[in-house]
Amino acid sequence: MKKQELIHLHSLLAQVQHSYEADTGSEVEHDEYAELGVKPTSIHKSKTDHKDAVFALADGLTSDMAAESDEPLTLTAD
């Protein structure tokens, strides 16, 4: 995968994160991603840096989503 493609994927995952956080009202825990200090707009960072960031962000998102799916479903009356 080319660096430009990784940056695009990184941007898409960041959008998924923001959408997920808006839908659930909670923040995704991703300390590893935050420690890397690589954002989708960090175009000066290396291809490897973006690859590591993509994996860390994807791992944080899937872990959070898996934990949420393990919670029991509660129904509320409107």
For each residue, the residues with C-beta under 8 A, 3 or more apart:
1: 5 6 9 51
2: 5 6 47
3: 6 7 46 47 50
4: 7 8
5: 1 2 8 9
6: 1 2 3 9 10 47 50 51 54
7: 3 4 10 11 40 43 50
8: 4 5 11 12
9: 1 5 6 12 13 54
10: 6 7 13 14 38 40 50 53 54 57
11: 7 8 14 15 40
12: 8 9 15 16
13: 9 10 16 17 54 57 58 61
14: 10 11 17 18 39 40 57
15: 11 12 18 19
16: 12 13 19 20 61
17: 13 14 20 21 28 57 60 61
18: 14 15 21 22
19: 15 16 22 23
20: 16 17 23 24 28 61 64 65
21: 17 18 24 25 26 27 28
22: 18 19 25
23: 19 20
24: 20 21 68
25: 21 22
26: 21 64
27: 21
28: 17 20 21 60 61 64
29: 60 63 64
30: 33 34 56 57 59 60 61
31: 34 35
32: 35 36 56 59 60
33: 30 36 53 56 57 60
34: 30 31 37
35: 31 32
36: 32 33 49 52 53 56
37: 34 42
38: 10 42 45 49 50 52 53
39: 14 42 53
40: 7 10 11 14
41:
42: 37 38 39 45 49 50
43: 7
44:
45: 38 42 49 50
46: 3 49 50
47: 2 3 6 50 51
48: 51 52
49: 36 38 42 45 46 52 53
50: 3 6 7 10 38 42 45 46 47 53 54
51: 1 6 47 48 54 55
52: 36 38 48 49 55 56
53: 10 33 36 38 39 49 50 56 57
54: 6 9 10 13 50 51 57 58
55: 51 52 58 59
56: 30 32 33 36 52 53 59 60
57: 10 13 14 17 30 33 53 54 60 61
58: 13 54 55 61 62
59: 30 32 55 56 62 63
60: 17 28 29 30 32 33 56 57 63 64
61: 13 16 17 20 28 30 57 58 64 65
62: 58 59 65 66
63: 29 59 60 66 67
64: 20 26 28 29 60 61 67 68
65: 20 61 62 68 69
66: 62 63 69 70
67: 63 64 70 71
68: 24 64 65 71
69: 65 66
70: 66 67
71: 67 68
72:
73:
74:
75:
76:
77:
78:
